């Protein structure tokens, strides 16, 4: 039995194979409609989610399976003090596979140690979000045709953004990747990730202004600058507008730029950008369903 707790649990070969299956599902959806018939997915979401939870549910339903679970800790026995381990042992009696989101880092790892069925980490605190990373990788490959030889810009909250951390760890294993890290000093990447990139020999630069580097990027991965992360209001006010992608900033970008965002968006991408063909973030949302279908197949049937 295998779990997915961290994107590095998968080799680059396994990632590529998963993306190949997702592409096949997109091209021939009818061939996959009964693959998970009579199988059940449990979605254990101890914190709010829209895209991740619903895409997992849609993925299992489109594979012919069924879904059970809860969308907040308040609607489970966790509200009575039940441990994660006991919840997972219980739900594993009713389902064939579990997708779990939890605010505490490492909670899915604890779950995997006792679970009778495969566990998929659907996000644990500020740590990891491997299925969002698979979504991002599928999007990049479909938009750019490759996962190597790319200049990838990460913009916004790079310190606490679990999607940023997972995507950097995944893409660092592909050839000729260069990162451009765009953030205020208060929200730069954590030291452990900076050191990891250096040890892996992955080139990166850290800058504070998006407009200074946007013209060099193949991928622009936007995230929200979070007001609550600043020590004082003045610093937030000073920096927040620097990280709003609008048509003026986009005019400096290349015509083949791919704009991504894990969502939810607040104001960091102007609605005026949505109609630009370079805006891939809603195509990214749809890709999340297909890659999660491929992952469910891999863990339950070994078909990836």
MARRONU-256541 format. One record per residue: residue number from 0; x negated, y, z of N, C-alpha, C, O in turn; residue in one letter. Coordinates in steps of 0.2 Angstrom, whole numbers, plus 5000, padded with zeros to 4 digits. Example, Ala and Ser with C-alpha at 12.3 -4.5 7.8 and 13.67 -1.06 7.14 Angstrom:
BEGIN
0/4934/4972/5039/4938/4978/5039/4934/4984/5039/4929/4983/5042/A
1/4936/4989/5035/4932/4995/5036/4936/5000/5039/4933/5006/5040/S
! end
This chain:
BEGIN
0/4996/4994/5000/5000/5000/5000/4996/5006/5000/4991/5007/5004/X
1/4997/5011/4996/4993/5017/4995/4998/5023/4997/5004/5023/4995/X
2/4994/5028/5000/4997/5035/5001/4994/5040/4997/4989/5039/4994/X
3/4997/5046/4997/4994/5052/4994/4994/5057/4999/5000/5060/5000/X
4/4989/5059/5003/4988/5064/5008/4984/5070/5006/4986/5075/5008/X
5/4980/5069/5001/4975/5074/4999/4974/5073/4992/4973/5067/4990/X
6/4973/5078/4988/4972/5077/4981/4965/5073/4980/4965/5070/4974/X
7/4960/5074/4984/4954/5070/4983/4955/5063/4984/4950/5059/4983/X
8/4961/5060/4987/4963/5053/4987/4963/5050/4980/4962/5044/4979/X
9/4964/5054/4975/4964/5052/4968/4958/5054/4964/4955/5060/4965/X
10/4955/5049/4960/4949/5051/4956/4952/5055/4950/4958/5055/4949/X
11/4947/5058/4947/4949/5062/4941/4952/5057/4936/4957/5060/4932/X
12/4950/5051/4935/4953/5047/4930/4960/5045/4932/4965/5045/4928/X
13/4962/5044/4939/4968/5043/4941/4973/5049/4940/4979/5048/4938/X
14/4970/5055/4941/4974/5061/4940/4976/5062/4932/4981/5063/4930/X
15/4971/5060/4928/4972/5061/4921/4977/5056/4919/4982/5057/4914/X
16/4977/5050/4922/4982/5044/4920/4989/5046/4922/4994/5045/4919/X
17/4989/5049/4928/4996/5052/4931/4999/5057/4926/5005/5057/4924/X
18/4994/5062/4924/4997/5067/4919/4999/5064/4913/5004/5067/4909/X
19/4996/5059/4910/4998/5055/4904/5005/5053/4905/5009/5053/4900/X
20/5006/5049/4911/5013/5047/4912/5018/5052/4912/5023/5052/4909/X
21/5016/5058/4915/5021/5064/4915/5022/5066/4908/5028/5068/4907/X
22/5017/5066/4904/5018/5068/4897/5023/5063/4894/5027/5065/4890/X
23/5022/5057/4895/5026/5052/4892/5034/5053/4894/5038/5052/4890/X
24/5034/5054/4901/5041/5055/4903/5045/5061/4900/5050/5061/4898/X
25/5041/5066/4899/5043/5072/4895/5045/5071/4888/5051/5073/4886/X
26/5041/5067/4885/5042/5065/4878/5048/5060/4877/5052/5060/4872/X
27/5049/5055/4882/5053/5049/4881/5057/5048/4888/5056/5043/4891/X
28/5061/5053/4890/5064/5052/4896/5069/5046/4897/5069/5043/4903/X
29/5072/5044/4892/5077/5039/4892/5073/5032/4894/5077/5028/4897/X
30/5067/5031/4893/5063/5025/4894/5062/5024/4902/5060/5019/4904/X
31/5063/5030/4906/5062/5030/4913/5068/5030/4917/5067/5030/4923/X
32/5074/5030/4914/5080/5031/4918/5082/5026/4923/5085/5027/4928/X
33/5079/5020/4922/5081/5014/4927/5075/5012/4930/5075/5006/4934/X
34/5069/5015/4930/5063/5012/4933/5063/5011/4940/5060/5007/4943/X
35/5067/5016/4944/5068/5015/4951/5075/5013/4954/5077/5015/4959/X
36/5078/5010/4949/5085/5008/4951/5085/5003/4958/5080/4999/4958/X
37/5089/5005/4962/5090/5001/4969/5084/5003/4973/5083/5000/4979/X
38/5080/5008/4972/5074/5010/4976/5076/5017/4979/5080/5021/4976/X
39/5074/5018/4985/5076/5024/4989/5070/5028/4991/5065/5026/4994/X
40/5070/5035/4990/5066/5040/4992/5068/5044/4998/5074/5046/4998/X
41/5065/5044/5004/5066/5048/5010/5062/5055/5009/5056/5055/5009/X
42/5066/5060/5010/5063/5067/5010/5063/5069/5017/5068/5071/5020/X
43/5057/5069/5021/5057/5072/5028/5054/5079/5028/5048/5079/5028/X
44/5058/5084/5028/5055/5091/5027/5056/5094/5034/5062/5096/5036/X
45/5051/5095/5038/5051/5098/5045/5051/5105/5044/5051/5109/5049/X
46/5050/5108/5038/5050/5115/5037/5053/5117/5030/5054/5112/5026/X
47/5056/5123/5029/5060/5124/5023/5056/5123/5017/5050/5124/5016/X
48/5060/5121/5012/5057/5120/5005/5063/5121/5000/5068/5119/5001/X
49/5061/5124/4994/5066/5124/4989/5063/5119/4983/5066/5114/4982/X
50/5058/5121/4980/5055/5118/4974/5053/5111/4975/5055/5106/4972/X
51/5049/5110/4981/5046/5104/4982/5051/5098/4984/5051/5093/4981/X
52/5056/5100/4988/5061/5095/4990/5065/5094/4985/5067/5088/4983/X
53/5068/5099/4981/5073/5097/4976/5069/5094/4970/5073/5090/4967/X
54/5063/5095/4969/5060/5092/4963/5059/5085/4965/5059/5080/4960/X
55/5057/5083/4971/5056/5076/4973/5063/5072/4972/5063/5067/4970/X
56/5068/5076/4974/5075/5073/4974/5077/5072/4967/5080/5066/4965/X
57/5076/5077/4963/5078/5076/4955/5073/5071/4952/5076/5067/4948/X
58/5067/5070/4954/5063/5065/4951/5065/5058/4952/5066/5054/4948/X
59/5067/5057/4959/5070/5050/4960/5076/5049/4957/5077/5043/4955/X
60/5081/5054/4957/5087/5053/4954/5086/5051/4946/5090/5047/4943/X
61/5082/5055/4943/5081/5054/4936/5077/5047/4934/5078/5045/4929/X
62/5074/5044/4939/5071/5038/4938/5076/5032/4940/5075/5026/4940/X
63/5083/5034/4942/5088/5029/4943/5088/5027/4950/5092/5023/4952/X
64/5084/5030/4955/5084/5029/4962/5089/5033/4966/5093/5037/4963/X
65/5089/5033/4972/5093/5037/4977/5089/5040/4982/5083/5038/4983/X
66/5092/5045/4985/5088/5049/4990/5092/5050/4997/5098/5050/4997/X
67/5088/5050/5002/5091/5051/5009/5085/5055/5012/5080/5056/5010/X
68/5087/5058/5018/5083/5062/5022/5086/5069/5025/5092/5069/5025/X
69/5081/5073/5027/5084/5079/5030/5079/5085/5027/5074/5084/5025/X
70/5082/5091/5028/5079/5097/5025/5076/5102/5030/5073/5107/5029/X
71/5077/5100/5037/5074/5104/5042/5074/5100/5048/5077/5095/5049/X
72/5069/5102/5053/5068/5098/5059/5074/5098/5063/5075/5093/5067/X
73/5078/5104/5063/5084/5104/5067/5089/5099/5066/5093/5098/5070/X
74/5089/5096/5060/5094/5091/5058/5092/5084/5059/5095/5080/5056/X
75/5086/5083/5062/5083/5077/5064/5082/5076/5071/5083/5081/5075/X
76/5080/5070/5073/5079/5069/5080/5073/5072/5083/5071/5072/5089/X
77/5069/5075/5078/5063/5079/5080/5066/5085/5085/5062/5087/5090/X
78/5072/5087/5084/5075/5092/5088/5076/5090/5096/5076/5094/5100/X
79/5076/5083/5096/5077/5080/5103/5070/5078/5106/5070/5075/5111/X
80/5065/5079/5102/5058/5078/5105/5055/5071/5102/5050/5069/5104/X
81/5058/5068/5097/5055/5062/5094/5049/5064/5090/5048/5069/5087/X
82/5044/5059/5091/5037/5060/5088/5038/5059/5080/5042/5056/5078/X
83/5033/5062/5077/5032/5060/5069/5032/5053/5068/5035/5050/5064/X
84/5028/5050/5072/5026/5043/5071/5033/5039/5072/5034/5034/5068/X
85/5037/5040/5077/5043/5036/5078/5048/5038/5072/5052/5033/5070/X
86/5048/5044/5070/5053/5046/5065/5051/5042/5058/5055/5039/5055/X
87/5045/5042/5057/5042/5038/5051/5043/5031/5051/5046/5027/5046/X
88/5042/5028/5057/5044/5021/5058/5051/5019/5057/5053/5014/5054/X
89/5055/5024/5059/5062/5023/5058/5065/5023/5051/5068/5019/5049/X
90/5063/5029/5048/5065/5030/5041/5062/5025/5036/5065/5023/5031/X
91/5056/5022/5038/5053/5017/5034/5057/5011/5034/5056/5006/5029/X
92/5062/5010/5038/5066/5004/5038/5072/5005/5033/5075/5000/5031/X
93/5073/5011/5031/5078/5013/5026/5076/5015/5019/5080/5015/5015/X
94/5070/5016/5018/5068/5019/5012/5062/5015/5009/5058/5012/5013/X
95/5060/5016/5003/5055/5013/5000/5048/5017/5000/5043/5015/4999/X
96/5049/5024/5000/5044/5028/5000/5046/5035/5003/5052/5036/5003/X
97/5042/5039/5006/5043/5045/5010/5039/5051/5007/5033/5050/5007/X
98/5042/5056/5006/5039/5062/5005/5040/5067/5011/5046/5068/5013/X
99/5035/5069/5014/5035/5073/5020/5032/5079/5020/5026/5080/5018/X
100/5035/5085/5022/5032/5091/5023/5032/5093/5031/5037/5091/5034/X
101/5027/5095/5034/5027/5097/5041/5022/5103/5042/5017/5104/5038/X
102/5024/5107/5047/5020/5113/5048/5013/5112/5051/5009/5116/5051/X
103/5012/5106/5054/5006/5104/5057/5001/5101/5053/5003/5096/5049/X
104/4995/5104/5052/4990/5100/5048/4989/5093/5050/4988/5092/5056/X
105/4988/5089/5046/4987/5082/5048/4993/5077/5050/4992/5071/5051/X
106/4999/5080/5050/5004/5076/5052/5006/5071/5047/5007/5065/5049/X
107/5005/5072/5040/5006/5066/5036/5001/5060/5037/5002/5055/5035/X
108/4995/5062/5039/4990/5057/5040/4992/5053/5046/4991/5047/5046/X
109/4994/5056/5051/4997/5052/5057/5003/5048/5055/5003/5042/5057/X
110/5007/5050/5051/5013/5046/5048/5010/5040/5044/5013/5035/5045/X
111/5005/5041/5040/5003/5036/5036/5000/5030/5040/5000/5024/5038/X
112/4997/5032/5046/4994/5027/5050/4999/5022/5053/4997/5016/5055/X
113/5006/5023/5053/5011/5019/5056/5016/5017/5051/5020/5013/5052/X
114/5016/5020/5045/5022/5020/5041/5022/5013/5037/5017/5010/5035/X
115/5028/5010/5037/5028/5003/5033/5029/5004/5025/5029/5000/5022/X
116/5030/5011/5023/5030/5012/5016/5026/5018/5014/5023/5021/5019/X
117/5024/5019/5008/5020/5024/5006/5022/5031/5008/5028/5033/5008/X
118/5017/5035/5010/5018/5042/5012/5016/5047/5007/5010/5046/5005/X
119/5019/5052/5005/5017/5057/5000/5017/5064/5004/5022/5066/5007/X
120/5011/5067/5005/5011/5073/5008/5014/5079/5004/5011/5080/4998/X
121/5019/5082/5006/5023/5087/5002/5021/5094/5005/5025/5099/5004/X
122/5015/5094/5009/5013/5100/5012/5012/5100/5019/5017/5098/5023/X
123/5006/5101/5022/5005/5101/5029/5001/5107/5031/4995/5108/5030/X
124/5005/5112/5034/5002/5118/5037/4999/5122/5031/5001/5122/5026/X
125/4993/5125/5033/4989/5128/5028/4984/5124/5025/4979/5126/5022/X
126/4985/5117/5025/4979/5112/5024/4980/5110/5016/4975/5111/5012/X
127/4985/5106/5015/4985/5102/5008/4992/5102/5005/4997/5102/5009/X
128/4992/5102/4999/4998/5101/4995/4997/5098/4989/4997/5101/4983/X
129/4995/5091/4989/4993/5088/4983/4998/5087/4977/4996/5087/4972/X
130/5004/5087/4979/5009/5086/4973/5010/5093/4970/5011/5093/4964/X
131/5009/5099/4973/5009/5105/4970/5003/5105/4965/5003/5108/4960/X
132/4997/5103/4968/4991/5103/4964/4992/5099/4957/4990/5101/4952/X
133/4995/5093/4958/4996/5089/4952/5001/5093/4947/5000/5092/4941/X
134/5006/5096/4950/5010/5101/4946/5006/5106/4942/5007/5107/4936/X
135/5001/5109/4946/4997/5114/4943/4993/5111/4938/4992/5114/4932/X
136/4990/5105/4939/4985/5102/4934/4989/5100/4928/4987/5101/4922/X
137/4995/5098/4928/4999/5096/4922/5001/5103/4918/5000/5103/4912/X
138/5002/5108/4922/5004/5114/4919/4998/5117/4915/4998/5119/4909/X
139/4992/5117/4918/4986/5119/4915/4984/5115/4909/4983/5118/4903/X
140/4985/5109/4909/4983/5104/4903/4988/5105/4898/4986/5105/4892/X
141/4995/5106/4899/5000/5107/4894/4999/5114/4891/5000/5115/4885/X
142/4997/5119/4895/4997/5126/4892/4990/5127/4889/4990/5130/4884/X
143/4985/5124/4891/4978/5125/4888/4975/5120/4885/4970/5120/4881/X
144/4978/5114/4885/4976/5108/4882/4970/5104/4885/4967/5100/4882/X
145/4967/5106/4891/4962/5103/4894/4961/5105/4901/4965/5110/4904/X
146/4957/5102/4905/4956/5104/4912/4949/5105/4914/4947/5106/4919/X
147/4945/5106/4908/4938/5108/4909/4936/5114/4905/4941/5117/4901/X
148/4930/5117/4906/4928/5123/4902/4933/5129/4903/4936/5131/4898/X
149/4935/5130/4909/4940/5135/4911/4937/5140/4916/4933/5138/4920/X
150/4939/5147/4915/4938/5152/4920/4945/5153/4924/4950/5155/4921/X
151/4945/5151/4930/4951/5151/4934/4951/5156/4939/4947/5156/4944/X
152/4956/5161/4939/4956/5166/4944/4961/5165/4949/4967/5163/4947/X
153/4959/5165/4955/4964/5164/4961/4965/5171/4964/4960/5174/4966/X
154/4971/5173/4965/4972/5180/4967/4977/5180/4973/4983/5177/4973/X
155/4976/5184/4978/4980/5185/4984/4978/5182/4990/4972/5184/4992/X
156/4982/5178/4994/4980/5175/5000/4976/5169/4999/4979/5163/4998/X
157/4970/5169/4999/4966/5163/4998/4963/5160/5004/4961/5154/5004/X
158/4964/5163/5010/4962/5160/5016/4967/5155/5019/4965/5150/5021/X
159/4974/5157/5018/4979/5152/5021/4983/5149/5016/4987/5145/5017/X
160/4982/5150/5009/4985/5147/5004/4983/5140/5003/4978/5138/5000/X
161/4987/5135/5005/4986/5128/5004/4986/5126/4997/4982/5121/4995/X
162/4990/5129/4993/4990/5127/4986/4983/5129/4982/4981/5125/4978/X
163/4980/5135/4984/4974/5137/4982/4968/5132/4984/4964/5130/4980/X
164/4968/5130/4990/4963/5125/4993/4963/5119/4989/4958/5116/4987/X
165/4969/5116/4988/4970/5109/4985/4968/5110/4977/4965/5106/4975/X
166/4970/5115/4974/4969/5116/4967/4961/5117/4966/4958/5114/4961/X
167/4958/5121/4970/4951/5122/4969/4947/5115/4970/4942/5113/4967/X
168/4949/5111/4975/4946/5105/4977/4947/5100/4971/4942/5096/4969/X
169/4953/5100/4968/4954/5096/4962/4950/5098/4956/4947/5094/4952/X
170/4950/5105/4954/4947/5107/4948/4939/5107/4948/4936/5107/4943/X
171/4937/5107/4954/4929/5107/4955/4926/5101/4953/4920/5101/4951/X
172/4930/5096/4952/4928/5089/4949/4927/5089/4942/4925/5084/4939/X
173/4930/5094/4938/4930/5094/4931/4924/5098/4928/4922/5103/4932/X
174/4922/5097/4922/4916/5100/4920/4917/5107/4918/4922/5109/4916/X
175/4912/5111/4919/4912/5118/4917/4918/5122/4919/4921/5126/4916/X
176/4919/5122/4926/4924/5126/4929/4921/5131/4933/4916/5130/4936/X
177/4924/5137/4932/4921/5143/4936/4927/5147/4939/4932/5148/4936/X
178/4926/5148/4945/4932/5152/4949/4930/5159/4950/4924/5161/4951/X
179/4935/5163/4949/4935/5170/4951/4940/5171/4956/4946/5171/4955/X
180/4938/5173/4962/4942/5173/4968/4943/5181/4970/4939/5184/4972/X
181/4950/5182/4969/4952/5189/4970/4956/5190/4976/4962/5188/4976/X
182/4954/5194/4981/4957/5194/4987/4954/5200/4991/4949/5202/4990/X
183/4958/5203/4996/4955/5207/5001/4950/5203/5006/4951/5197/5006/X
184/4946/5206/5009/4941/5203/5013/4945/5199/5019/4942/5194/5021/X
185/4950/5202/5021/4954/5199/5026/4957/5192/5024/4959/5188/5029/X
186/4958/5191/5018/4961/5185/5015/4957/5181/5010/4959/5177/5006/X
187/4950/5181/5011/4946/5177/5007/4946/5170/5008/4948/5168/5014/X
188/4943/5166/5004/4943/5159/5005/4940/5157/5012/4935/5160/5014/X
189/4942/5152/5015/4939/5150/5022/4931/5147/5020/4930/5145/5015/X
190/4927/5148/5026/4920/5146/5025/4919/5139/5023/4915/5137/5019/X
191/4923/5134/5025/4922/5127/5023/4923/5126/5016/4920/5122/5013/X
192/4928/5130/5013/4929/5129/5006/4924/5132/5002/4921/5130/4996/X
193/4921/5138/5004/4916/5141/5001/4909/5137/5001/4906/5136/4996/X
194/4908/5134/5006/4902/5129/5007/4903/5123/5002/4898/5121/4999/X
195/4909/5121/5002/4911/5115/4998/4909/5116/4991/4907/5112/4987/X
196/4911/5122/4988/4910/5124/4981/4903/5125/4980/4900/5123/4975/X
197/4899/5127/4985/4892/5128/4984/4888/5121/4983/4884/5120/4979/X
198/4890/5117/4988/4887/5110/4988/4889/5106/4981/4885/5103/4979/X
199/4895/5108/4979/4897/5104/4973/4894/5108/4966/4894/5105/4961/X
200/4890/5113/4967/4887/5117/4962/4892/5120/4957/4891/5121/4951/X
201/4898/5122/4960/4903/5125/4956/4903/5133/4957/4903/5135/4962/X
202/4901/5136/4951/4900/5143/4951/4907/5147/4953/4912/5145/4951/X
203/4906/5152/4957/4912/5157/4959/4909/5163/4961/4904/5164/4963/X
204/4914/5168/4960/4912/5175/4962/4918/5177/4966/4924/5175/4965/X
205/4917/5182/4971/4922/5185/4975/4923/5192/4974/4918/5196/4974/X
206/4929/5195/4972/4930/5202/4970/4936/5204/4974/4940/5200/4976/X
207/4937/5211/4974/4943/5213/4977/4948/5216/4972/4954/5217/4974/X
208/4946/5218/4966/4951/5221/4961/4953/5216/4955/4948/5214/4952/X
209/4959/5215/4955/4961/5211/4949/4960/5214/4942/4958/5210/4938/X
210/4961/5220/4942/4960/5223/4935/4953/5223/4933/4952/5224/4927/X
211/4948/5222/4937/4941/5222/4935/4939/5215/4932/4934/5215/4928/X
212/4943/5210/4933/4941/5203/4930/4946/5200/4926/4945/5195/4923/X
213/4952/5203/4926/4958/5199/4922/4956/5198/4915/4959/5193/4913/X
214/4952/5202/4912/4951/5201/4905/4946/5195/4904/4945/5193/4898/X
215/4943/5192/4909/4938/5186/4908/4942/5179/4910/4938/5174/4909/X
216/4948/5179/4912/4951/5173/4914/4955/5169/4909/4958/5172/4904/X
217/4955/5163/4910/4959/5158/4906/4965/5157/4910/4971/5156/4907/X
218/4965/5156/4916/4970/5155/4921/4970/5160/4926/4965/5162/4929/X
219/4976/5163/4928/4977/5167/4933/4982/5164/4938/4988/5164/4936/X
220/4980/5162/4944/4984/5159/4949/4986/5164/4954/4982/5166/4958/X
221/4992/5167/4954/4994/5172/4959/4997/5169/4965/5000/5164/4965/X
222/4996/5172/4971/4999/5170/4977/5001/5177/4981/4998/5182/4979/X
223/5005/5176/4986/5007/5182/4989/5002/5184/4994/5000/5180/4998/X
224/5001/5191/4995/4997/5194/5000/5002/5195/5006/5007/5199/5005/X
225/5001/5191/5011/5006/5191/5017/5004/5197/5022/4999/5197/5025/X
226/5009/5201/5023/5008/5206/5028/5007/5204/5035/5003/5207/5038/X
227/5009/5198/5037/5008/5196/5044/5001/5194/5045/4999/5193/5051/X
228/4997/5193/5040/4990/5191/5041/4985/5197/5042/4979/5196/5044/X
229/4988/5203/5042/4983/5209/5043/4984/5211/5050/4989/5210/5053/X
230/4978/5214/5052/4977/5216/5059/4981/5223/5060/4983/5224/5066/X
231/4982/5227/5055/4985/5233/5056/4989/5235/5049/4987/5233/5044/X
232/4994/5239/5050/4999/5241/5044/4995/5245/5039/4996/5244/5033/X
233/4990/5249/5041/4986/5253/5036/4983/5249/5031/4982/5251/5025/X
234/4979/5244/5033/4976/5239/5029/4980/5236/5024/4979/5236/5018/X
235/4986/5234/5026/4991/5231/5021/4993/5236/5016/4993/5234/5010/X
236/4995/5242/5018/4998/5247/5014/4992/5248/5009/4994/5250/5003/X
237/4986/5249/5011/4980/5251/5007/4979/5245/5001/4977/5247/4996/X
238/4981/5239/5003/4979/5234/4998/4984/5231/4994/4983/5228/4989/X
239/4990/5231/4997/4996/5227/4994/4997/5228/4987/4998/5223/4983/X
240/4997/5234/4984/4998/5235/4977/4993/5233/4972/4994/5233/4966/X
241/4987/5232/4975/4982/5230/4971/4983/5223/4968/4980/5221/4963/X
242/4987/5219/4971/4988/5212/4970/4995/5211/4967/4998/5206/4968/X
243/4998/5216/4964/5004/5215/4960/5003/5215/4953/5000/5220/4950/X
244/5004/5210/4949/5003/5209/4942/5009/5212/4938/5015/5210/4939/X
245/5007/5218/4935/5012/5221/4931/5010/5222/4924/5004/5220/4922/X
246/5014/5224/4919/5012/5225/4912/5006/5229/4911/5002/5227/4906/X
247/5005/5234/4915/4999/5238/4914/4992/5234/4915/4988/5234/4911/X
248/4992/5230/4921/4986/5226/4922/4986/5220/4917/4980/5219/4915/X
249/4992/5218/4915/4992/5212/4910/4989/5214/4903/4987/5210/4899/X
250/4990/5221/4902/4987/5223/4895/4980/5222/4895/4977/5223/4889/X
251/4976/5221/4900/4969/5220/4900/4967/5213/4899/4961/5211/4898/X
252/4972/5209/4899/4971/5201/4899/4971/5199/4892/4973/5202/4887/X
253/4968/5193/4891/4968/5190/4884/4974/5187/4883/4979/5186/4887/X
254/4975/5186/4876/4982/5184/4874/4983/5177/4875/4989/5175/4875/X
255/4978/5173/4877/4979/5166/4879/4979/5165/4886/4978/5159/4888/X
256/4979/5170/4890/4980/5169/4897/4986/5165/4899/4991/5166/4896/X
257/4985/5161/4904/4990/5157/4907/4991/5159/4914/4987/5159/4919/X
258/4997/5162/4916/4999/5165/4922/5003/5160/4926/5008/5158/4924/X
259/5001/5158/4932/5004/5153/4936/5005/5156/4943/5002/5161/4945/X
260/5010/5153/4947/5012/5155/4954/5015/5149/4957/5020/5146/4954/X
261/5013/5147/4963/5017/5141/4966/5024/5143/4968/5028/5138/4970/X
262/5025/5149/4969/5032/5151/4971/5033/5149/4978/5030/5144/4980/X
263/5037/5153/4982/5041/5158/4980/5038/5165/4979/5032/5166/4982/X
264/5040/5169/4974/5037/5175/4973/5041/5180/4977/5047/5180/4978/X
265/5037/5185/4979/5041/5191/4982/5040/5197/4978/5045/5198/4974/X
266/5035/5201/4978/5034/5206/4973/5027/5206/4969/5025/5211/4966/X
267/5023/5200/4970/5016/5200/4968/5016/5199/4960/5011/5200/4957/X
268/5022/5197/4957/5022/5198/4950/5028/5201/4948/5034/5200/4950/X
269/5027/5207/4944/5033/5211/4942/5038/5207/4938/5036/5203/4934/X
270/5044/5208/4939/5049/5204/4934/5048/5206/4927/5050/5202/4923/X
271/5045/5212/4926/5044/5214/4919/5039/5209/4915/5039/5209/4909/X
272/5035/5205/4919/5031/5200/4916/5034/5194/4914/5031/5190/4910/X
273/5040/5192/4917/5043/5186/4916/5044/5184/4909/5044/5178/4907/X
274/5046/5189/4905/5047/5188/4898/5041/5187/4893/5041/5186/4887/X
275/5035/5188/4896/5029/5188/4893/5027/5180/4891/5028/5176/4896/X
276/5026/5178/4885/5024/5171/4884/5019/5168/4888/5018/5162/4889/X
277/5015/5172/4891/5009/5170/4895/5011/5168/4902/5008/5165/4906/X
278/5017/5170/4904/5020/5168/4911/5022/5161/4911/5027/5159/4908/X
279/5019/5157/4914/5020/5149/4914/5023/5147/4921/5024/5141/4921/X
280/5025/5151/4925/5027/5149/4932/5033/5145/4932/5034/5141/4937/X
281/5038/5147/4928/5044/5143/4928/5044/5137/4924/5047/5132/4926/X
282/5039/5136/4919/5038/5130/4916/5034/5126/4921/5035/5120/4921/X
283/5030/5129/4925/5026/5125/4931/5031/5122/4935/5030/5116/4938/X
284/5037/5125/4937/5042/5123/4941/5045/5116/4938/5045/5111/4942/X
285/5046/5116/4932/5049/5110/4928/5044/5105/4928/5046/5099/4929/X
286/5038/5106/4927/5032/5101/4927/5032/5098/4934/5030/5092/4934/X
287/5034/5101/4939/5034/5098/4946/5038/5092/4946/5036/5087/4949/X
288/5044/5092/4943/5048/5086/4943/5045/5080/4939/5045/5075/4942/X
289/5042/5082/4933/5039/5076/4929/5033/5073/4933/5032/5067/4932/X
290/5029/5077/4936/5023/5074/4939/5025/5070/4945/5021/5065/4947/X
291/5030/5072/4949/5032/5069/4954/5036/5062/4952/5035/5057/4956/X
292/5039/5062/4947/5041/5056/4944/5036/5051/4943/5036/5045/4944/X
293/5030/5053/4940/5025/5049/4938/5021/5047/4945/5019/5041/4945/X
294/5021/5051/4950/5018/5049/4956/5022/5043/4960/5019/5039/4962/X
295/5029/5044/4960/5033/5039/4963/5032/5032/4959/5031/5027/4962/X
296/5032/5033/4953/5030/5026/4949/5024/5023/4951/5023/5017/4952/X
297/5018/5027/4951/5012/5025/4953/5012/5021/4960/5009/5016/4961/X
298/5015/5025/4965/5014/5022/4971/5019/5016/4973/5018/5012/4977/X
299/5025/5016/4969/5029/5010/4970/5029/5004/4965/5030/4999/4966/X
300/5026/5006/4959/5026/5001/4953/5019/5000/4950/5018/4996/4947/X
301/5015/5005/4952/5008/5005/4949/5008/5006/4942/5004/5003/4938/X
302/5013/5010/4939/5014/5011/4932/5009/5016/4929/5009/5017/4923/X
303/5006/5020/4934/5002/5026/4931/4995/5023/4931/4990/5027/4929/X
! end
